[in-house]
Amino acid sequence: MADCIFCKIAAGEMDTELLYEDEDIVAFEDINPRAPTHLLLIPRKHIATLDELQGEDYHLLGDIYRVANQLAEEAGISDNGYQIIANCKEDGGQVIYHIHFHLLGGRKLNWPPGE
């Protein structure tokens, strides 16, 4: 999608430092961090909401969690714990309509997520 900021980041059209990238997934720091470690993991493919996942997309979920675990280990937060959060639509807190997963850690996290 031409106007999607996450599509632009995934395509390398934005000046964003990627902490991880492969053919399907990119990860980068959130510009409004809610924890000492706050990364976003997105698929390169534009999928607006979790409700729009199709059968051929479900492998992305496992891959995103695998990458999140790897990044948590690299960030030194895996031993004490972390949160992986995905928001879906307005009432679920989704602001950018390109599915994305927040990886938060580096401090004691409470419920609701990110607090």
N, C-alpha and C positions, 0 to 999 in steps of 0.2 A: 504494500500500500504506500503510495507516494507521500502521503502526509503523516505517516506513522513514525514517531520519533524512534521507537525501538527497531523498526525495520531499517531506518537510516543508520542507527548504531551498528546493527548486525551486518549491514552492507559496507561498513567502513566509511560512510559519508559524514560522520560526526567525529569531532576530535575527542574521542573517548578511549581511555586506556582499557584495553581488554585484559582481564586477569586470566581468562581461559577462552579458548575458541577451538572448535572443530567444525566439521561440515554441517552440523545440525544445531549447535548450541554456542552461545557466547555468554560470558559473565563479566560483570563490571561493578564498580562501587556505586551505591545509591547516592544521589546528590543531596539527599536529605536524610542522613543516617540517624537511626533510632537506637543504635548500639555501637560499641567500639568497632565491631565487624558488622557491616550491613552491605551485603552484595545482592545483586539482582542476576538471576539466571533466566535467559530467554531462549526460545527456539528461534532459529533464523526464519523459519516459515511463519508467515503472519496467520495467527489464529486469534481472533478477537477475544473470546472468552472460553473458559473451561467447558461450557456447554456446547461449543462448536467443535470440540475434538471429534475426529472421525477414527474409524478402525485403524487406518494406516498411520495415525498420529500417536497412538497409545504407547509405542516404544519410546517416544520422547520423554514420557513421565519417568520411566525407569532410568533413562540416561541422565535426565536432569538431577534426579536424586543421587545417582552415582557421582556426578560431577560435584554436587553440593557436598557430599561426604568428603571427597578429595580436597575441595577448597577449605572445608572446615579443618581438616587435618593440617593443611599447609598454613592456615591462619593461627593454628595453635589453640583452637577452641573445642576440638573434638573430645578431649578428656573430660572437660567440665560440662559440656552440653551446649546445645544450640537449638534454634527454631528454624523451620522451613515453612513458609506461609505463602499461600496463593489466595488472592482475593478474586471473587467472581461477581461482576456487575455492581451497580451503584450501591445497593444496600449491603453488599459484601465488602465494600471499601475499594473496589477497583476504580482507578483514576485513568490509567492508560489502557486502552482496549487492544492489547496485544498480551497474550498470557505471559505471566512472569512469576517468578518464585523468589521470595525474599529469604536470604540466609542471614540470620541474626545471631550474634553471640558476643562473648567477651565480657559479659557481666551477668548477674543474676537476672533472668527474665521471668516475668510473671504472666498471669492470664488476666485480661485478654492479651493476645500475642503482641509482642513488641513493647509492652509496658514494663 
